[in-house]
Amino acid sequence: MNTKRNPEIMFLSTYPPRACGIATFTQDLVGALSKTGKIKTGIVAVNDNDYDYPPEVQMTLKQYSPESYPETAEKINSSSSDLLMIEHEFGIYGGECGEYILKFAEALKKPYCVTLHTVLPKPLKKQETIIRQLAAGCQKLVTMSSSSVHLLENIYGVPKEKISVIPHGVPELPMEDRESLKKQENLEGRFVVSTFGLLSPGKGLEYGIEAIARIAKQHPEIVYLILGQTHPGIKKRNGEKYRESLEKLVQKYGISKHVLFVNKYLTKQEIIRYLCMSDVYMTPYLGKDQAVSGTLAYAAGYGCAIVSTPYPYAEEMLADGRGLLAEFKNADSLAKCIMEIMRDHGKQNMMENKMLSFGRNMMWSRVAEKYLSVFSQSI
């Protein structure tokens, strides 16, 4: 990047205050990049509503308007930016499988890179076409897991030299003492299991609740914290049906003292606080297609002992004894894994230490340097 001025990188993404994991990811990444002092950044926010955006948002793209895509691309073409980074997830762009993004890419004259937040092993034809076309036009394709590289090569036909693997970033906040946090939350003497994130049926929380019901019979000290509000898209379509079904399940099993819901969109500080308080972090997700999980990345960054179903990202993150994998849609398997950690403090400590050491590479300051390298290769 030996230009006379700092290069200017624009990001096309959802952005806070929109409640979306990719919005938070982009805000964190841009914040970490800004701290390096090596580039200028700006945001093109993908809009599904009216939001009061912060000053770094320079343009907006109307998610459901086909005309907005080429129009926004033209605005970027006439801007002073040197490169655009497209944060890609099928659900955040308009049209079938988010196909409007292709109208945008066709009209874009600036060089661009793409970060893929989902890499499906069995894509629909339309999904495959979108990724193939974006990959063909971009300078670099970023994925957050090594397991996605062979999928991109073999299913989507992306040349290996075009792919960069950069881990999901994790905020760098001070870690607090577990026991003192439990005391503050009136959870002294409890074994805390947690799951956080926007609630949706694919998260498999019903299996997590069933697992806790089984454990509670033998270990009355167990408590499961389900942290986060319902996904705005799910809430728009179905209201609070999913959360209500989970609450009914808790009543059915008679475990209201063992399952606590925190129904709010958590700040990063609150997330880290709950992770530091947790003895086990659980992701009982239903889908084998989960390419990356921001919530699992956070838990890894803060050295949690983790129990998860074996989607590819979890398999990669929990390898080498860093956590335990349970079977999909199997409450017994989840319960067995959690109890294995409950009953063996040595194992819990070992997992936490291994994960904490592994997670250091995922702090945003380190991740930002890897993105700088991608940008310098692409401009």
C-alpha positions as CSV (number, residue, x, y, z in Angstrom):
1,M,0.0,0.0,0.0
2,N,2.7,2.5,-0.9
3,T,0.4,5.2,-2.3
4,K,0.7,8.9,-1.3
5,R,-2.6,8.8,0.5
6,N,-4.1,6.1,2.6
7,P,-6.3,3.8,0.4
8,E,-10.0,4.1,0.9
9,I,-12.0,0.9,1.4
10,M,-15.8,0.9,1.2
11,F,-17.9,-1.8,2.8
12,L,-21.3,-3.0,1.5
13,S,-23.1,-4.6,4.5
14,T,-25.9,-4.3,7.0
15,Y,-24.8,-1.9,9.7
16,P,-25.9,-1.0,13.3
17,P,-28.4,0.1,14.6
18,R,-29.9,-2.7,12.3
19,A,-30.0,-5.8,14.6
20,C,-28.0,-8.3,12.5
21,G,-24.8,-10.3,13.2
22,I,-23.2,-9.2,10.0
23,A,-23.9,-5.6,10.9
24,T,-22.0,-6.0,14.2
25,F,-19.2,-7.9,12.4
26,T,-18.7,-5.1,9.9
27,Q,-18.8,-2.4,12.6
28,D,-16.1,-4.3,14.6
29,L,-14.0,-4.9,11.5
30,V,-14.1,-1.3,10.4
31,G,-13.4,-0.1,13.9
32,A,-10.3,-2.4,14.1
33,L,-9.1,-1.2,10.6
34,S,-9.5,2.4,11.6
35,K,-7.3,1.9,14.6
36,T,-4.4,0.8,12.3
37,G,-4.3,4.3,10.8
38,K,-3.4,2.6,7.4
39,I,-6.7,3.0,5.5
40,K,-9.8,5.2,5.3
41,T,-13.1,3.4,5.5
42,G,-16.7,4.1,4.6
43,I,-20.0,2.1,4.8
44,V,-22.7,1.5,2.2
45,A,-25.5,0.2,4.4
46,V,-28.0,-2.4,3.2
47,N,-31.4,-1.0,4.3
48,D,-34.6,-2.9,5.1
49,N,-36.0,0.0,7.1
50,D,-35.3,3.6,8.2
51,Y,-32.3,3.7,10.6
52,D,-30.5,6.5,12.3
53,Y,-27.0,5.6,11.1
54,P,-23.7,6.8,12.5
55,P,-21.6,9.2,10.4
56,E,-19.4,6.5,8.8
57,V,-22.4,5.4,6.7
58,Q,-21.9,7.4,3.5
59,M,-24.6,5.7,1.3
60,T,-27.5,3.3,1.7
61,L,-28.8,0.6,-0.6
62,K,-32.5,-0.4,-0.5
63,Q,-32.5,-4.1,0.1
64,Y,-35.8,-4.9,-1.8
65,S,-35.5,-2.4,-4.6
66,P,-33.9,-3.8,-7.8
67,E,-33.2,-0.3,-9.1
68,S,-31.2,0.6,-6.0
69,Y,-28.5,-1.9,-6.8
70,P,-27.1,-0.5,-10.1
71,E,-27.8,3.1,-8.8
72,T,-25.7,2.5,-5.7
73,A,-22.9,0.9,-7.8
74,E,-22.8,4.0,-10.0
75,K,-22.5,6.2,-6.9
76,I,-19.5,4.1,-5.7
77,N,-18.0,4.2,-9.2
78,S,-17.9,8.0,-8.9
79,S,-16.6,8.1,-5.3
80,S,-13.0,8.3,-4.2
81,S,-12.9,4.8,-3.0
82,D,-10.1,2.4,-4.2
83,L,-11.8,-0.9,-3.3
84,L,-15.2,-2.3,-2.1
85,M,-15.6,-5.1,0.3
86,I,-18.9,-6.9,-0.1
87,E,-20.1,-8.7,3.1
88,H,-22.1,-11.6,1.6
89,E,-25.0,-13.5,3.2
90,F,-27.9,-14.7,0.9
91,G,-30.6,-13.2,3.3
92,I,-29.3,-9.6,3.4
93,Y,-29.8,-8.8,-0.4
94,G,-33.1,-8.6,-2.3
95,G,-34.5,-11.0,-4.9
96,E,-34.4,-14.8,-5.0
97,C,-31.5,-16.0,-2.8
98,G,-30.3,-12.4,-2.8
99,E,-29.7,-12.3,-6.5
100,Y,-30.0,-8.5,-6.8
101,I,-26.4,-8.4,-5.7
102,L,-25.4,-9.6,-9.2
103,K,-27.1,-6.4,-10.7
104,F,-24.9,-4.4,-8.3
105,A,-21.7,-6.3,-9.2
106,E,-22.3,-6.0,-13.0
107,A,-22.7,-2.2,-12.7
108,L,-19.6,-1.8,-10.4
109,K,-16.4,-0.6,-12.0
110,K,-14.3,-0.4,-8.9
111,P,-12.3,-3.5,-7.8
112,Y,-14.0,-5.5,-5.1
113,C,-13.5,-8.3,-2.6
114,V,-16.1,-10.6,-1.0
115,T,-16.4,-12.0,2.5
116,L,-18.6,-15.0,2.5
117,H,-20.5,-15.5,5.8
118,T,-22.1,-18.7,4.5
119,V,-20.6,-21.3,2.2
120,L,-23.2,-24.0,1.5
121,P,-22.0,-27.6,0.8
122,K,-25.3,-28.3,-1.1
123,P,-26.4,-24.9,-2.6
124,L,-29.5,-24.4,-4.7
125,K,-28.6,-23.7,-8.3
126,K,-29.4,-20.0,-7.9
127,Q,-27.1,-19.8,-4.8
128,E,-24.3,-21.5,-6.6
129,T,-24.7,-19.1,-9.6
130,I,-24.5,-16.1,-7.3
131,I,-21.3,-17.2,-5.6
132,R,-19.7,-18.3,-8.9
133,Q,-20.4,-14.9,-10.5
134,L,-19.3,-12.9,-7.5
135,A,-16.1,-15.0,-7.3
136,A,-15.4,-14.5,-11.0
137,G,-15.6,-10.8,-10.7
138,C,-13.8,-10.2,-7.4
139,Q,-10.1,-9.8,-6.6
140,K,-10.2,-11.9,-3.4
141,L,-12.8,-14.1,-1.7
142,V,-12.5,-14.3,2.1
143,T,-13.9,-17.2,4.1
144,M,-13.7,-17.6,7.8
145,S,-13.0,-21.3,8.0
146,S,-10.5,-23.6,6.4
147,S,-13.2,-26.2,5.8
148,S,-14.8,-23.9,3.3
149,V,-11.8,-23.7,1.0
150,H,-12.4,-27.2,-0.6
151,L,-16.1,-26.4,-1.0
152,L,-15.3,-23.1,-2.8
153,E,-12.8,-25.0,-5.1
154,N,-14.8,-28.1,-5.8
155,I,-18.4,-26.9,-5.8
156,Y,-18.1,-23.3,-6.8
157,G,-15.0,-23.5,-9.1
158,V,-13.1,-20.8,-7.3
159,P,-9.3,-21.0,-7.9
160,K,-7.4,-21.6,-4.6
161,E,-5.2,-18.6,-5.1
162,K,-8.2,-16.3,-5.0
163,I,-9.3,-17.5,-1.5
164,S,-8.1,-16.1,1.8
165,V,-9.0,-17.6,5.1
166,I,-9.3,-15.0,7.9
167,P,-10.9,-16.0,11.2
168,H,-14.1,-14.3,12.5
169,G,-13.0,-11.5,14.8
170,V,-13.6,-11.2,18.5
171,P,-13.7,-7.9,20.5
172,E,-10.9,-7.3,22.9
173,L,-12.5,-6.6,26.3
174,P,-11.1,-7.4,29.8
175,M,-12.1,-10.8,31.1
176,E,-13.8,-10.8,34.5
177,D,-13.7,-13.5,37.2
178,R,-16.4,-16.2,36.8
179,E,-17.3,-16.6,40.4
180,S,-17.6,-12.9,41.2
181,L,-19.9,-12.5,38.1
182,K,-22.1,-15.3,39.2
183,K,-22.3,-13.7,42.6
184,Q,-23.5,-10.4,41.0
185,E,-26.2,-12.3,39.1
186,N,-27.3,-14.4,42.1
187,L,-26.0,-17.5,40.4
188,E,-23.5,-18.5,43.1
189,G,-23.0,-22.3,43.2
190,R,-24.7,-22.8,39.9
191,F,-23.1,-24.5,36.8
192,V,-23.9,-22.0,34.0
193,V,-24.5,-23.1,30.4
194,S,-25.3,-20.4,27.9
195,T,-26.2,-19.8,24.3
196,F,-26.5,-16.3,22.8
197,G,-27.6,-14.8,19.5
198,L,-30.7,-13.8,17.6
199,L,-33.3,-16.6,18.2
200,S,-34.5,-18.6,15.2
201,P,-35.8,-22.2,14.7
202,G,-32.4,-23.3,13.2
203,K,-30.6,-22.8,16.5
204,G,-32.0,-26.0,17.9
205,L,-32.5,-24.5,21.4
206,E,-35.4,-27.0,22.0
207,Y,-32.7,-29.8,22.1
208,G,-30.6,-27.7,24.5
209,I,-33.6,-27.2,26.8
210,E,-34.4,-30.9,26.7
211,A,-30.7,-31.7,27.5
212,I,-30.9,-29.4,30.6
213,A,-34.1,-31.1,31.7
214,R,-32.2,-34.4,31.7
215,I,-29.2,-33.0,33.5
216,A,-31.3,-31.2,36.2
217,K,-32.6,-34.6,37.5
218,Q,-29.0,-35.4,38.6
219,H,-27.5,-31.9,38.9
220,P,-30.0,-29.4,40.4
221,E,-27.2,-26.8,40.2
222,I,-27.4,-26.6,36.4
223,V,-28.8,-23.3,34.9
224,Y,-29.1,-22.6,31.2
225,L,-29.1,-18.9,30.0
226,I,-30.8,-18.3,26.6
227,L,-29.5,-14.9,25.7
228,G,-30.9,-12.6,23.0
229,Q,-34.0,-11.4,21.2
230,T,-35.9,-13.1,18.4
231,H,-34.3,-12.5,14.9
232,P,-36.1,-9.4,13.5
233,G,-36.9,-11.3,10.2
234,I,-38.5,-14.2,12.1
235,K,-40.4,-11.8,14.4
236,K,-41.8,-9.9,11.3
237,R,-43.1,-13.2,9.8
238,N,-44.1,-15.3,12.8
239,G,-44.0,-13.0,15.8
240,E,-42.7,-14.6,19.0
241,K,-43.9,-18.2,18.1
242,Y,-40.5,-19.8,18.4
243,R,-39.6,-18.1,21.8
244,E,-43.1,-19.0,23.1
245,S,-42.6,-22.6,22.0
246,L,-39.3,-22.7,24.0
247,E,-41.0,-21.2,27.1
248,K,-43.8,-23.8,26.8
249,L,-41.1,-26.5,26.7
250,V,-39.5,-25.2,29.8
251,Q,-42.9,-25.3,31.6
252,K,-43.6,-28.8,30.3
253,Y,-40.4,-30.1,31.8
254,G,-40.9,-28.2,35.0
255,I,-37.4,-26.6,34.7
256,S,-38.2,-22.8,35.1
257,K,-35.5,-22.6,37.8
258,H,-33.0,-24.1,35.4
259,V,-33.7,-22.1,32.2
260,L,-33.6,-18.3,32.1
261,F,-34.4,-16.2,29.1
262,V,-32.7,-12.8,28.6
263,N,-34.9,-11.3,25.9
264,K,-32.9,-8.3,24.6
265,Y,-30.3,-7.4,22.0
266,L,-27.1,-7.7,23.9
267,T,-24.2,-5.2,23.8
268,K,-20.8,-6.6,23.2
269,Q,-19.9,-5.8,26.8
270,E,-23.0,-7.8,28.0
271,I,-22.1,-10.8,25.7
272,I,-18.5,-11.0,27.0
273,R,-19.8,-10.7,30.6
274,Y,-22.1,-13.7,30.1
275,L,-19.4,-15.7,28.4
276,C,-17.0,-15.1,31.2
277,M,-19.7,-16.3,33.6
278,S,-20.4,-19.5,31.7
279,D,-19.0,-22.9,32.6
280,V,-20.1,-24.2,29.2
281,Y,-21.1,-22.5,26.0
282,M,-23.5,-24.5,23.9
283,T,-24.5,-24.3,20.2
284,P,-27.1,-27.0,19.5
285,Y,-27.6,-25.8,15.9
286,L,-29.6,-28.1,13.6
287,G,-27.8,-27.4,10.3
288,K,-24.7,-29.1,8.9
289,D,-24.5,-26.1,6.5
290,Q,-23.4,-23.5,9.2
291,A,-20.2,-22.2,7.6
292,V,-19.4,-19.9,10.4
293,S,-20.9,-18.9,13.7
294,G,-20.1,-15.5,15.2
295,T,-21.4,-16.6,18.6
296,L,-19.1,-19.6,18.6
297,A,-16.2,-17.4,17.6
298,Y,-16.9,-15.1,20.5
299,A,-17.0,-18.1,22.9
300,A,-13.8,-19.4,21.5
301,G,-12.1,-16.0,21.8
302,Y,-12.9,-15.9,25.5
303,G,-11.7,-19.4,26.2
304,C,-15.1,-21.1,27.0
305,A,-15.5,-24.9,27.3
306,I,-17.8,-25.5,24.4
307,V,-20.3,-28.2,23.5
308,S,-21.7,-28.1,20.0
309,T,-23.4,-30.1,17.3
310,P,-20.9,-31.0,14.5
311,Y,-21.4,-28.4,11.8
312,P,-18.1,-27.8,9.9
313,Y,-17.1,-24.6,11.7
314,A,-17.6,-26.2,15.1
315,E,-15.6,-29.3,14.1
316,E,-12.8,-27.0,13.1
317,M,-12.9,-24.8,16.2
318,L,-13.3,-27.7,18.7
319,A,-10.6,-29.9,17.2
320,D,-7.6,-31.0,19.3
321,G,-9.5,-31.3,22.5
322,R,-10.8,-27.7,22.5
323,G,-14.4,-28.8,23.1
324,L,-16.9,-31.6,22.8
325,L,-19.1,-32.4,19.8
326,A,-22.7,-33.8,20.3
327,E,-24.9,-35.4,17.7
328,F,-27.4,-33.3,15.8
329,K,-31.0,-33.2,17.2
330,N,-30.0,-35.4,20.1
331,A,-30.7,-34.0,23.6
332,D,-29.1,-37.2,25.2
333,S,-25.9,-36.5,23.4
334,L,-25.8,-32.8,24.4
335,A,-26.6,-33.8,28.1
336,K,-23.8,-36.4,28.1
337,C,-21.2,-33.9,26.8
338,I,-22.2,-31.2,29.3
339,M,-22.1,-33.7,32.2
340,E,-18.7,-34.9,31.1
341,I,-17.4,-31.4,31.7
342,M,-19.4,-30.9,34.9
343,R,-17.9,-33.9,36.5
344,D,-14.3,-33.3,35.4
345,H,-12.9,-29.9,36.4
346,G,-9.5,-30.9,35.1
347,K,-11.0,-31.5,31.6
348,Q,-12.9,-28.2,31.8
349,N,-9.7,-26.3,32.7
350,M,-7.8,-28.0,29.9
351,M,-10.5,-27.1,27.3
352,E,-10.6,-23.5,28.5
353,N,-6.8,-23.1,28.3
354,K,-6.5,-24.7,24.9
355,M,-9.4,-22.6,23.6
356,L,-8.1,-19.4,25.1
357,S,-4.7,-20.0,23.5
358,F,-6.3,-20.8,20.1
359,G,-8.7,-17.8,20.4
360,R,-5.9,-15.2,20.7
361,N,-5.5,-15.2,16.9
362,M,-9.1,-14.2,16.6
363,M,-8.9,-10.8,18.3
364,W,-9.9,-8.0,16.0
365,S,-6.5,-6.3,16.0
366,R,-4.9,-9.5,14.5
367,V,-7.8,-10.1,12.1
368,A,-7.6,-6.4,10.9
369,E,-3.9,-7.0,9.9
370,K,-4.9,-10.0,7.8
371,Y,-7.6,-7.9,6.0
372,L,-5.0,-5.1,5.3
373,S,-2.9,-7.8,3.6
374,V,-5.9,-8.8,1.4
375,F,-6.6,-5.1,0.5
376,S,-3.0,-4.4,-0.4
377,Q,-3.0,-7.5,-2.8
378,S,-6.3,-6.4,-4.3
379,I,-5.7,-2.7,-5.0
